[in-house]
Amino acid sequence: MGLTNTSLKIEIKSLPISLRKEVADFVAFLKTKNKKKVKFKSREFEYAKGKIQLSQEFDEPLDIFKEYT
């Protein structure tokens, strides 16, 4: 049996409805199995230490809140 869209459709349509549901379930399974899972790279503690610098005024109140101080 050739593997064309038309031949697959004909074969699936010839199945009883219960087996068509199994085919649909199997197709859904294959789609999830084929998805590439994103793997996050494990990072070491203090990975970015020294790479980020905060400004000297970081903790100073913002001008919009001066009336509350």
mmCIF file as gemmi writes it, N, C-alpha and C atoms, coordinates in Angstrom:
data_model
loop_
_atom_site.group_PDB
_atom_site.id
_atom_site.type_symbol
_atom_site.label_atom_id
_atom_site.label_alt_id
_atom_site.label_comp_id
_atom_site.label_asym_id
_atom_site.label_entity_id
_atom_site.label_seq_id
_atom_site.pdbx_PDB_ins_code
_atom_site.Cartn_x
_atom_site.Cartn_y
_atom_site.Cartn_z
_atom_site.occupancy
_atom_site.B_iso_or_equiv
_atom_site.pdbx_formal_charge
_atom_site.auth_seq_id
_atom_site.auth_asym_id
_atom_site.pdbx_PDB_model_num
ATOM 1 N N . MET Axp A 1 ? 0.861 -1.192 0 1 0 ? 1 A 1
ATOM 2 C CA . MET Axp A 1 ? 0 0 0 1 0 ? 1 A 1
ATOM 3 C C . MET Axp A 1 ? 0.898 1.244 0 1 0 ? 1 A 1
ATOM 4 N N . GLY Axp A 2 ? 0.657 2.159 -0.935 1 0 ? 2 A 1
ATOM 5 C CA . GLY Axp A 2 ? 1.418 3.394 -1.022 1 0 ? 2 A 1
ATOM 6 C C . GLY Axp A 2 ? 1.031 4.348 0.101 1 0 ? 2 A 1
ATOM 7 N N . LEU Axp A 3 ? 1.919 5.239 0.42 1 0 ? 3 A 1
ATOM 8 C CA . LEU Axp A 3 ? 1.683 6.158 1.525 1 0 ? 3 A 1
ATOM 9 C C . LEU Axp A 3 ? 1.408 7.559 0.99 1 0 ? 3 A 1
ATOM 10 N N . THR Axp A 4 ? 0.211 7.745 0.452 1 0 ? 4 A 1
ATOM 11 C CA . THR Axp A 4 ? -0.192 9.058 -0.034 1 0 ? 4 A 1
ATOM 12 C C . THR Axp A 4 ? -1.345 9.547 0.818 1 0 ? 4 A 1
ATOM 13 N N . ASN Axp A 5 ? -1.582 10.841 0.787 1 0 ? 5 A 1
ATOM 14 C CA . ASN Axp A 5 ? -2.706 11.395 1.545 1 0 ? 5 A 1
ATOM 15 C C . ASN Axp A 5 ? -4.021 10.741 1.147 1 0 ? 5 A 1
ATOM 16 N N . THR Axp A 6 ? -4.214 10.57 -0.133 1 0 ? 6 A 1
ATOM 17 C CA . THR Axp A 6 ? -5.465 9.993 -0.629 1 0 ? 6 A 1
ATOM 18 C C . THR Axp A 6 ? -5.635 8.554 -0.15 1 0 ? 6 A 1
ATOM 19 N N . SER Axp A 7 ? -4.57 7.753 -0.267 1 0 ? 7 A 1
ATOM 20 C CA . SER Axp A 7 ? -4.686 6.355 0.149 1 0 ? 7 A 1
ATOM 21 C C . SER Axp A 7 ? -4.897 6.243 1.658 1 0 ? 7 A 1
ATOM 22 N N . LEU Axp A 8 ? -4.246 7.122 2.428 1 0 ? 8 A 1
ATOM 23 C CA . LEU Axp A 8 ? -4.456 7.109 3.875 1 0 ? 8 A 1
ATOM 24 C C . LEU Axp A 8 ? -5.894 7.49 4.219 1 0 ? 8 A 1
ATOM 25 N N . LYS Axp A 9 ? -6.415 8.513 3.555 1 0 ? 9 A 1
ATOM 26 C CA . LYS Axp A 9 ? -7.801 8.924 3.804 1 0 ? 9 A 1
ATOM 27 C C . LYS Axp A 9 ? -8.77 7.794 3.482 1 0 ? 9 A 1
ATOM 28 N N . ILE Axp A 10 ? -8.54 7.113 2.381 1 0 ? 10 A 1
ATOM 29 C CA . ILE Axp A 10 ? -9.428 6.009 1.987 1 0 ? 10 A 1
ATOM 30 C C . ILE Axp A 10 ? -9.364 4.895 3.031 1 0 ? 10 A 1
ATOM 31 N N . GLU Axp A 11 ? -8.153 4.552 3.458 1 0 ? 11 A 1
ATOM 32 C CA . GLU Axp A 11 ? -7.996 3.494 4.459 1 0 ? 11 A 1
ATOM 33 C C . GLU Axp A 11 ? -8.66 3.868 5.785 1 0 ? 11 A 1
ATOM 34 N N . ILE Axp A 12 ? -8.472 5.09 6.208 1 0 ? 12 A 1
ATOM 35 C CA . ILE Axp A 12 ? -9.067 5.528 7.476 1 0 ? 12 A 1
ATOM 36 C C . ILE Axp A 12 ? -10.589 5.558 7.376 1 0 ? 12 A 1
ATOM 37 N N . LYS Axp A 13 ? -11.12 6.06 6.264 1 0 ? 13 A 1
ATOM 38 C CA . LYS Axp A 13 ? -12.57 6.108 6.089 1 0 ? 13 A 1
ATOM 39 C C . LYS Axp A 13 ? -13.192 4.714 6.025 1 0 ? 13 A 1
ATOM 40 N N . SER Axp A 14 ? -12.412 3.708 5.647 1 0 ? 14 A 1
ATOM 41 C CA . SER Axp A 14 ? -12.946 2.352 5.564 1 0 ? 14 A 1
ATOM 42 C C . SER Axp A 14 ? -13.026 1.679 6.941 1 0 ? 14 A 1
ATOM 43 N N . LEU Axp A 15 ? -12.429 2.291 7.944 1 0 ? 15 A 1
ATOM 44 C CA . LEU Axp A 15 ? -12.447 1.71 9.286 1 0 ? 15 A 1
ATOM 45 C C . LEU Axp A 15 ? -13.756 2.015 10 1 0 ? 15 A 1
ATOM 46 N N . PRO Axp A 16 ? -14.152 1.162 10.946 1 0 ? 16 A 1
ATOM 47 C CA . PRO Axp A 16 ? -15.305 1.482 11.8 1 0 ? 16 A 1
ATOM 48 C C . PRO Axp A 16 ? -14.978 2.719 12.644 1 0 ? 16 A 1
ATOM 49 N N . ILE Axp A 17 ? -16.007 3.415 13.078 1 0 ? 17 A 1
ATOM 50 C CA . ILE Axp A 17 ? -15.834 4.679 13.812 1 0 ? 17 A 1
ATOM 51 C C . ILE Axp A 17 ? -14.971 4.503 15.057 1 0 ? 17 A 1
ATOM 52 N N . SER Axp A 18 ? -15.09 3.387 15.749 1 0 ? 18 A 1
ATOM 53 C CA . SER Axp A 18 ? -14.287 3.168 16.961 1 0 ? 18 A 1
ATOM 54 C C . SER Axp A 18 ? -12.798 3.112 16.628 1 0 ? 18 A 1
ATOM 55 N N . LEU Axp A 19 ? -12.463 2.493 15.505 1 0 ? 19 A 1
ATOM 56 C CA . LEU Axp A 19 ? -11.057 2.445 15.111 1 0 ? 19 A 1
ATOM 57 C C . LEU Axp A 19 ? -10.576 3.783 14.575 1 0 ? 19 A 1
ATOM 58 N N . ARG Axp A 20 ? -11.462 4.554 13.96 1 0 ? 20 A 1
ATOM 59 C CA . ARG Axp A 20 ? -11.078 5.901 13.503 1 0 ? 20 A 1
ATOM 60 C C . ARG Axp A 20 ? -10.711 6.771 14.697 1 0 ? 20 A 1
ATOM 61 N N . LYS Axp A 21 ? -11.441 6.579 15.798 1 0 ? 21 A 1
ATOM 62 C CA . LYS Axp A 21 ? -11.12 7.337 17.014 1 0 ? 21 A 1
ATOM 63 C C . LYS Axp A 21 ? -9.739 6.937 17.538 1 0 ? 21 A 1
ATOM 64 N N . GLU Axp A 22 ? -9.417 5.648 17.438 1 0 ? 22 A 1
ATOM 65 C CA . GLU Axp A 22 ? -8.085 5.202 17.855 1 0 ? 22 A 1
ATOM 66 C C . GLU Axp A 22 ? -7.005 5.806 16.967 1 0 ? 22 A 1
ATOM 67 N N . VAL Axp A 23 ? -7.283 5.885 15.675 1 0 ? 23 A 1
ATOM 68 C CA . VAL Axp A 23 ? -6.33 6.509 14.746 1 0 ? 23 A 1
ATOM 69 C C . VAL Axp A 23 ? -6.13 7.973 15.13 1 0 ? 23 A 1
ATOM 70 N N . ALA Axp A 24 ? -7.212 8.669 15.435 1 0 ? 24 A 1
ATOM 71 C CA . ALA Axp A 24 ? -7.113 10.081 15.83 1 0 ? 24 A 1
ATOM 72 C C . ALA Axp A 24 ? -6.306 10.222 17.114 1 0 ? 24 A 1
ATOM 73 N N . ASP Axp A 25 ? -6.54 9.327 18.079 1 0 ? 25 A 1
ATOM 74 C CA . ASP Axp A 25 ? -5.769 9.356 19.324 1 0 ? 25 A 1
ATOM 75 C C . ASP Axp A 25 ? -4.284 9.112 19.061 1 0 ? 25 A 1
ATOM 76 N N . PHE Axp A 26 ? -4.012 8.164 18.166 1 0 ? 26 A 1
ATOM 77 C CA . PHE Axp A 26 ? -2.623 7.852 17.845 1 0 ? 26 A 1
ATOM 78 C C . PHE Axp A 26 ? -1.931 9.028 17.153 1 0 ? 26 A 1
ATOM 79 N N . VAL Axp A 27 ? -2.65 9.699 16.276 1 0 ? 27 A 1
ATOM 80 C CA . VAL Axp A 27 ? -2.092 10.879 15.6 1 0 ? 27 A 1
ATOM 81 C C . VAL Axp A 27 ? -1.777 11.963 16.634 1 0 ? 27 A 1
ATOM 82 N N . ALA Axp A 28 ? -2.689 12.178 17.582 1 0 ? 28 A 1
ATOM 83 C CA . ALA Axp A 28 ? -2.443 13.167 18.645 1 0 ? 28 A 1
ATOM 84 C C . ALA Axp A 28 ? -1.216 12.775 19.463 1 0 ? 28 A 1
ATOM 85 N N . PHE Axp A 29 ? -1.093 11.494 19.77 1 0 ? 29 A 1
ATOM 86 C CA . PHE Axp A 29 ? 0.075 11 20.503 1 0 ? 29 A 1
ATOM 87 C C . PHE Axp A 29 ? 1.363 11.268 19.721 1 0 ? 29 A 1
ATOM 88 N N . LEU Axp A 30 ? 1.351 10.968 18.436 1 0 ? 30 A 1
ATOM 89 C CA . LEU Axp A 30 ? 2.543 11.183 17.615 1 0 ? 30 A 1
ATOM 90 C C . LEU Axp A 30 ? 2.934 12.651 17.562 1 0 ? 30 A 1
ATOM 91 N N . LYS Axp A 31 ? 1.935 13.536 17.517 1 0 ? 31 A 1
ATOM 92 C CA . LYS Axp A 31 ? 2.232 14.969 17.483 1 0 ? 31 A 1
ATOM 93 C C . LYS Axp A 31 ? 2.914 15.413 18.772 1 0 ? 31 A 1
ATOM 94 N N . THR Axp A 32 ? 2.42 14.941 19.923 1 0 ? 32 A 1
ATOM 95 C CA . THR Axp A 32 ? 3.041 15.34 21.19 1 0 ? 32 A 1
ATOM 96 C C . THR Axp A 32 ? 4.411 14.701 21.356 1 0 ? 32 A 1
ATOM 97 N N . LYS Axp A 33 ? 4.568 13.488 20.877 1 0 ? 33 A 1
ATOM 98 C CA . LYS Axp A 33 ? 5.848 12.793 20.965 1 0 ? 33 A 1
ATOM 99 C C . LYS Axp A 33 ? 6.906 13.497 20.124 1 0 ? 33 A 1
ATOM 100 N N . ASN Axp A 34 ? 6.485 14.063 19.011 1 0 ? 34 A 1
ATOM 101 C CA . ASN Axp A 34 ? 7.409 14.675 18.073 1 0 ? 34 A 1
ATOM 102 C C . ASN Axp A 34 ? 7.802 16.097 18.457 1 0 ? 34 A 1
ATOM 103 N N . LYS Axp A 35 ? 7.037 16.728 19.369 1 0 ? 35 A 1
ATOM 104 C CA . LYS Axp A 35 ? 7.36 18.104 19.761 1 0 ? 35 A 1
ATOM 105 C C . LYS Axp A 35 ? 8.7 18.136 20.466 1 0 ? 35 A 1
ATOM 106 N N . LYS Axp A 36 ? 9.476 19.114 20.113 1 0 ? 36 A 1
ATOM 107 C CA . LYS Axp A 36 ? 10.758 19.274 20.779 1 0 ? 36 A 1
ATOM 108 C C . LYS Axp A 36 ? 10.518 19.967 22.104 1 0 ? 36 A 1
ATOM 109 N N . LYS Axp A 37 ? 11.041 19.373 23.128 1 0 ? 37 A 1
ATOM 110 C CA . LYS Axp A 37 ? 10.892 19.954 24.462 1 0 ? 37 A 1
ATOM 111 C C . LYS Axp A 37 ? 12.021 20.936 24.701 1 0 ? 37 A 1
ATOM 112 N N . VAL Axp A 38 ? 11.654 22.09 25.241 1 0 ? 38 A 1
ATOM 113 C CA . VAL Axp A 38 ? 12.649 23.112 25.545 1 0 ? 38 A 1
ATOM 114 C C . VAL Axp A 38 ? 13.312 22.727 26.859 1 0 ? 38 A 1
ATOM 115 N N . LYS Axp A 39 ? 14.607 22.557 26.798 1 0 ? 39 A 1
ATOM 116 C CA . LYS Axp A 39 ? 15.352 22.239 28.004 1 0 ? 39 A 1
ATOM 117 C C . LYS Axp A 39 ? 16.116 23.486 28.432 1 0 ? 39 A 1
ATOM 118 N N . PHE Axp A 40 ? 15.885 23.874 29.679 1 0 ? 40 A 1
ATOM 119 C CA . PHE Axp A 40 ? 16.583 25.024 30.204 1 0 ? 40 A 1
ATOM 120 C C . PHE Axp A 40 ? 17.94 24.581 30.734 1 0 ? 40 A 1
ATOM 121 N N . LYS Axp A 41 ? 18.923 25.351 30.372 1 0 ? 41 A 1
ATOM 122 C CA . LYS Axp A 41 ? 20.271 25.046 30.807 1 0 ? 41 A 1
ATOM 123 C C . LYS Axp A 41 ? 20.393 25.375 32.289 1 0 ? 41 A 1
ATOM 124 N N . SER Axp A 42 ? 20.941 24.461 33.03 1 0 ? 42 A 1
ATOM 125 C CA . SER Axp A 42 ? 21.147 24.677 34.458 1 0 ? 42 A 1
ATOM 126 C C . SER Axp A 42 ? 22.242 25.729 34.643 1 0 ? 42 A 1
ATOM 127 N N . ARG Axp A 43 ? 22.001 26.653 35.537 1 0 ? 43 A 1
ATOM 128 C CA . ARG Axp A 43 ? 22.986 27.705 35.777 1 0 ? 43 A 1
ATOM 129 C C . ARG Axp A 43 ? 23.572 27.559 37.174 1 0 ? 43 A 1
ATOM 130 N N . GLU Axp A 44 ? 24.787 27.926 37.261 1 0 ? 44 A 1
ATOM 131 C CA . GLU Axp A 44 ? 25.469 27.874 38.541 1 0 ? 44 A 1
ATOM 132 C C . GLU Axp A 44 ? 25.072 29.07 39.393 1 0 ? 44 A 1
ATOM 133 N N . PHE Axp A 45 ? 25.164 28.906 40.708 1 0 ? 45 A 1
ATOM 134 C CA . PHE Axp A 45 ? 24.893 30.002 41.637 1 0 ? 45 A 1
ATOM 135 C C . PHE Axp A 45 ? 25.866 31.14 41.346 1 0 ? 45 A 1
ATOM 136 N N . GLU Axp A 46 ? 25.383 32.349 41.391 1 0 ? 46 A 1
ATOM 137 C CA . GLU Axp A 46 ? 26.148 33.576 41.126 1 0 ? 46 A 1
ATOM 138 C C . GLU Axp A 46 ? 26.635 33.643 39.68 1 0 ? 46 A 1
ATOM 139 N N . TYR Axp A 47 ? 25.872 33.079 38.776 1 0 ? 47 A 1
ATOM 140 C CA . TYR Axp A 47 ? 26.209 33.037 37.352 1 0 ? 47 A 1
ATOM 141 C C . TYR Axp A 47 ? 26.514 34.429 36.786 1 0 ? 47 A 1
ATOM 142 N N . ALA Axp A 48 ? 25.713 35.435 37.178 1 0 ? 48 A 1
ATOM 143 C CA . ALA Axp A 48 ? 25.858 36.77 36.604 1 0 ? 48 A 1
ATOM 144 C C . ALA Axp A 48 ? 26.542 37.743 37.562 1 0 ? 48 A 1
ATOM 145 N N . LYS Axp A 49 ? 27.152 37.229 38.614 1 0 ? 49 A 1
ATOM 146 C CA . LYS Axp A 49 ? 27.788 38.104 39.591 1 0 ? 49 A 1
ATOM 147 C C . LYS Axp A 49 ? 28.844 38.971 38.908 1 0 ? 49 A 1
ATOM 148 N N . GLY Axp A 50 ? 28.77 40.269 39.162 1 0 ? 50 A 1
ATOM 149 C CA . GLY Axp A 50 ? 29.712 41.205 38.591 1 0 ? 50 A 1
ATOM 150 C C . GLY Axp A 50 ? 29.362 41.676 37.186 1 0 ? 50 A 1
ATOM 151 N N . LYS Axp A 51 ? 28.33 41.117 36.598 1 0 ? 51 A 1
ATOM 152 C CA . LYS Axp A 51 ? 27.949 41.504 35.244 1 0 ? 51 A 1
ATOM 153 C C . LYS Axp A 51 ? 26.897 42.603 35.229 1 0 ? 51 A 1
ATOM 154 N N . ILE Axp A 52 ? 26.239 42.827 36.361 1 0 ? 52 A 1
ATOM 155 C CA . ILE Axp A 52 ? 25.182 43.832 36.445 1 0 ? 52 A 1
ATOM 156 C C . ILE Axp A 52 ? 25.596 44.888 37.462 1 0 ? 52 A 1
ATOM 157 N N . GLN Axp A 53 ? 25.515 46.144 37.058 1 0 ? 53 A 1
ATOM 158 C CA . GLN Axp A 53 ? 25.871 47.249 37.942 1 0 ? 53 A 1
ATOM 159 C C . GLN Axp A 53 ? 24.642 48.137 38.138 1 0 ? 53 A 1
ATOM 160 N N . LEU Axp A 54 ? 24.29 48.403 39.384 1 0 ? 54 A 1
ATOM 161 C CA . LEU Axp A 54 ? 23.192 49.319 39.681 1 0 ? 54 A 1
ATOM 162 C C . LEU Axp A 54 ? 23.768 50.718 39.866 1 0 ? 54 A 1
ATOM 163 N N . SER Axp A 55 ? 22.973 51.709 39.511 1 0 ? 55 A 1
ATOM 164 C CA . SER Axp A 55 ? 23.447 53.083 39.665 1 0 ? 55 A 1
ATOM 165 C C . SER Axp A 55 ? 23.544 53.439 41.148 1 0 ? 55 A 1
ATOM 166 N N . GLN Axp A 56 ? 24.341 54.465 41.447 1 0 ? 56 A 1
ATOM 167 C CA . GLN Axp A 56 ? 24.519 54.902 42.838 1 0 ? 56 A 1
ATOM 168 C C . GLN Axp A 56 ? 23.213 55.383 43.442 1 0 ? 56 A 1
ATOM 169 N N . GLU Axp A 57 ? 22.317 55.919 42.611 1 0 ? 57 A 1
ATOM 170 C CA . GLU Axp A 57 ? 21.048 56.459 43.109 1 0 ? 57 A 1
ATOM 171 C C . GLU Axp A 57 ? 19.931 55.411 43.132 1 0 ? 57 A 1
ATOM 172 N N . PHE Axp A 58 ? 20.253 54.167 43.012 1 0 ? 58 A 1
ATOM 173 C CA . PHE Axp A 58 ? 19.221 53.134 42.888 1 0 ? 58 A 1
ATOM 174 C C . PHE Axp A 58 ? 18.213 53.176 44.039 1 0 ? 58 A 1
ATOM 175 N N . ASP Axp A 59 ? 18.68 53.342 45.247 1 0 ? 59 A 1
ATOM 176 C CA . ASP Axp A 59 ? 17.788 53.33 46.41 1 0 ? 59 A 1
ATOM 177 C C . ASP Axp A 59 ? 17.202 54.698 46.747 1 0 ? 59 A 1
ATOM 178 N N . GLU Axp A 60 ? 17.572 55.722 46.026 1 0 ? 60 A 1
ATOM 179 C CA . GLU Axp A 60 ? 17.039 57.055 46.284 1 0 ? 60 A 1
ATOM 180 C C . GLU Axp A 60 ? 15.572 57.119 45.868 1 0 ? 60 A 1
ATOM 181 N N . PRO Axp A 61 ? 14.747 57.882 46.61 1 0 ? 61 A 1
ATOM 182 C CA . PRO Axp A 61 ? 13.33 57.996 46.23 1 0 ? 61 A 1
ATOM 183 C C . PRO Axp A 61 ? 13.175 58.698 44.883 1 0 ? 61 A 1
ATOM 184 N N . LEU Axp A 62 ? 12.172 58.317 44.157 1 0 ? 62 A 1
ATOM 185 C CA . LEU Axp A 62 ? 11.886 58.936 42.862 1 0 ? 62 A 1
ATOM 186 C C . LEU Axp A 62 ? 11.291 60.32 43.071 1 0 ? 62 A 1
ATOM 187 N N . ASP Axp A 63 ? 11.507 61.204 42.106 1 0 ? 63 A 1
ATOM 188 C CA . ASP Axp A 63 ? 11.001 62.569 42.198 1 0 ? 63 A 1
ATOM 189 C C . ASP Axp A 63 ? 9.483 62.603 42.376 1 0 ? 63 A 1
ATOM 190 N N . ILE Axp A 64 ? 8.777 61.68 41.75 1 0 ? 64 A 1
ATOM 191 C CA . ILE Axp A 64 ? 7.308 61.717 41.823 1 0 ? 64 A 1
ATOM 192 C C . ILE Axp A 64 ? 6.797 61.386 43.236 1 0 ? 64 A 1
ATOM 193 N N . PHE Axp A 65 ? 7.658 60.841 44.11 1 0 ? 65 A 1
ATOM 194 C CA . PHE Axp A 65 ? 7.237 60.512 45.47 1 0 ? 65 A 1
ATOM 195 C C . PHE Axp A 65 ? 7.829 61.45 46.519 1 0 ? 65 A 1
ATOM 196 N N . LYS Axp A 66 ? 8.521 62.513 46.103 1 0 ? 66 A 1
ATOM 197 C CA . LYS Axp A 66 ? 9.153 63.417 47.062 1 0 ? 66 A 1
ATOM 198 C C . LYS Axp A 66 ? 8.17 64.088 47.989 1 0 ? 66 A 1
ATOM 199 N N . GLU Axp A 67 ? 6.962 64.313 47.532 1 0 ? 67 A 1
ATOM 200 C CA . GLU Axp A 67 ? 5.969 64.973 48.414 1 0 ? 67 A 1
ATOM 201 C C . GLU Axp A 67 ? 5.553 64.072 49.572 1 0 ? 67 A 1
ATOM 202 N N . TYR Axp A 68 ? 5.824 62.794 49.503 1 0 ? 68 A 1
ATOM 203 C CA . TYR Axp A 68 ? 5.43 61.855 50.564 1 0 ? 68 A 1
ATOM 204 C C . TYR Axp A 68 ? 6.551 61.63 51.567 1 0 ? 68 A 1
ATOM 205 N N . THR Axp A 69 ? 7.748 62.201 51.331 1 0 ? 69 A 1
ATOM 206 C CA . THR Axp A 69 ? 8.849 61.985 52.269 1 0 ? 69 A 1
ATOM 207 C C . THR Axp A 69 ? 8.979 63.082 53.257 1 0 ? 69 A 1
